[in-house]
Amino acid sequence: MLQRPVESAQYLSIRYSERLGEAGIEPSVGSVGDSYDNALAETVIGLFKTEVIRRRGPWRDLDSVEIATLEWVDWFNNRRLLGPIGYVPPAEYELRYDRAQQAPAMAAGLT
């Protein structure tokens, strides 16, 4: 019996799920049609529109928007202090998390 090949979108979804599992991460997306599907992305896009597009516009050209986007993403990840994670930037929190995950392996001589 011939089987239909896996479509690329299905493959990416399967690989994404596998990678999350390997990293011990619970997926934050819901099922198709679920109200949680894009909640995080929509929240970040809303922040970006409020903090950059509307506040700093009107824009002269696409290059200006691209530069502003890069600056905002850098600020958001490396300097913005977020209360829910202890008033540290996301990049610092992630670095601390990674180090904490590596410490037991290093102590056990697994790295």
Secondary structure, DSSP 8 states (H G I E B T S, - for coil): -------HHHHHHHHHHHHHHHTT------STT-TTTTHHHHHHHHHHIIIIIIHH---S-HHHHHHHHHHHHHHHHHT--BGGGTSB-HHHHHHHHHHHHHHHHHHTT--
